[in-house]
Amino acid sequence: MKIKRLLYTSSFLAMAASLSSCASYRASPLYNPAADLVQVDSKNEGVSIVSKTFTQYDCSKFLDRNVVAEGYQPIQIYIQNDSDKNYIFSLNRITLPVARPEEVAEKVHTSTVGRVVGYSVGSLILWPLVIPAIVDGIKSSDANDALDKDFFAKAAHDQVVLPHSRLNAIIFVPVHAYQPSYTITLIDQDSKQPKVFNVVSNG
């Protein structure tokens, strides 16, 4: 009986350690790809764009989740506006379908219910696991909240790119629709004239 109890104890403690190690969210801020910009073409009047397709390493570092495995390809977009004009940036003027960050975040949430249930089953045999069940449930919920806020903050949104300012954000494209080449159209806020950029995303 003692041997069995020790085996049960070691198994559930191992499970507890494994689960608690996952209930977190640690992502780095987006890096500034300004150094990757090529010389600005005069026809673009001081506006340049660089694009980067996230690798699995990038996903792990900047999003702390493998969103590609869940069907979404993150692409970082960096727009440098060194002109004296205001340009309107809109997601619907990108020739790639863009998923909402909330939708992507939901796909990579830590399963709070599943984790608590896993602990609860163990607590039927080892009552001390009730405590890590509560603690890990809270940590899991907090991690999901942090993830939601970070995905939303890093995602591109419709906005005006002001003179001598930068836009540095990511879009989430369904994997099946991803293409490395696409176009972004900016609208001059005053003249309403479109400015089309042919973009090639590097990896």
N, C-alpha and C positions, 0 to 999 in steps of 0.2 A: 504493500500500500504506500509506504514511504517513497519507494522508487517511482511509482506511478505519479504520486503527488509532485515529486520533484520534476518529473518529465512535463506534467501539465504546467507547472510553475514556469519552467524555462521556456516552454513553447509560447505561453501567453505573454510573458515578459518580452520575448523576442518580437512578438506581434505588436506589442505596445510600442516598443522602441522604433519599429519600422513605420508604424502609422504616424507617430508623433513627429518623425523626421520629415514627413511630407507636408505637414500642416503649416505651411509658411509661404510667403511671397517676397522674393528678393530680386528686384530687377534694377539694372543700371539705367541712368538717364540716356537718352538718345545721343549719339556722338554727333559732332558738327562736321559734315562732309565738305566744308567750304574748300578745303585743299584739293578736293577731287574735281573742282570746276575747271573746265577748259576756258581758254581766253574767250571773253564775251564777244560774240559776233555783232558788228555795228548795226546790222539790220534789226537786232533785237532791242536796241536802244537801252542798253544797260541792264537787261533782265537775263538771268541765266538759271538753268535748272539742271540738277543732277539727281539721279535715281539709283537706288540700291535695292536689289532683291535680297531679302533675308535668307541666310543659310540656317541650318539647324543650330549652329553655334550662336548666331545672332539672336535667334528666337530665345535660346536659353539665357543669353546675357541680358537682352533688353526687354524681354517679356516674361522670363522665368517659366515659360511653358512652350511645348512643342506644338504650336498652333497649326503647322503644316500637316502634322499627323491627323489633325481634326478637320482638315479640308480647306484651310485658309492660308494663302500665301501673303505674308506681309511685305510691303514695298515701302521703303523710306523715300520721301520726296523732299528735296531741299530747293527752295526758290530764293534766289538772291536778287532783290530789286534795288539796284544802284541808280535808278532813274529818279526823276522828280514827279513821277506819275503814280496814281493809285490804281492798282489792278485788282479786279474781282476774281477770286479763285472759287470755283464751284466744283463739287464732286461730280455733278452730272455733266461736266464738260471734260471729263476724263474718259477716254475710249476703252475703259475696262470697267466691269461691274464692281462696285464697291459695297462690301458688307458693313453693317453697323457694328461698331466696337462692342456694343452690349450683346449682340448676337454671338460674336466670337468669344467674348469673355464667358458667357454662359456655358459654352462648349468645353472650356478648360477649367471650370470650377472644380475645387476639391469637394468630394461628396461628403458633406457634413453628416448627413443621416447615416450613410453607409459606415462611416468611421465609428460613430457612436454605437451603432448596432453591433459592429465587430467587437468593441470593448464590452458591451453589455452581455454578449454571449459568454465571453471569458469571465465576467464578474459572477456568473452563476456558479462557477467553480472557485474562482479566486476573488473574493469580495473587494480586495484593495484596488482592483481594476476599475471600480466605479469612479474613483477619483480621476484617473487619467482620462476616462470617458468624458467626464464633464469638462476637464481642462482642454482636451484635444478638440472637443466639439466647439468650444469658444475660439480656440486658435484657428480652426478650420474656417469658421464664419468670418473671423477678422481677416484671414488671408484672402478670402473671396472678396470682401469689401475693398481691400487694398488693391487687388487685381482689377476690379471694376473701375475704380477711380483712375488707376494708372493707364489702363487701356484707353479710357475716354480722353484723358489728358494728352496722350501721345498720338491719338488718331487725328487725321486731318478733318477739318470742318469747313463749311462755307465761310469765307471771310474776305476782308480787303487786305491786300498786301500793301502796306504803306510805303511811301518813298524811303529809300535807304533803310529798309528793314528786311527781315528774313522770315521765311516759313520753313519750319523743320518738323515734319510729322510723318506718320505712316498711314497707309491705306491697307485694308484687308481684302484681298481678291480671292474668290473661290478658285481652288486649285485647278479645276477643270477648265476655267476661263482665263488662266494666267497666260500672258505673252510678255516677252522681254521688251518688245517694241510697242509703243503706244503714243498717243498724243495728249497734250494738255493745252486747253485754250483758256487764256486769260483775257479778260475784258477791261479795256481802258475805261475807268469809271466816268471820266468826263466826256470823251468822244464816243463812247460805246463801241469802239472798234475792237474786233477780236485780234488777238495775237496768238498764233498757233505754234506750239513747240513740238517737234518730233523728238521723243525721248527714248533712249535705249538704257534699260536698267542693267547695271552690272551686278555681279554676284560676289 
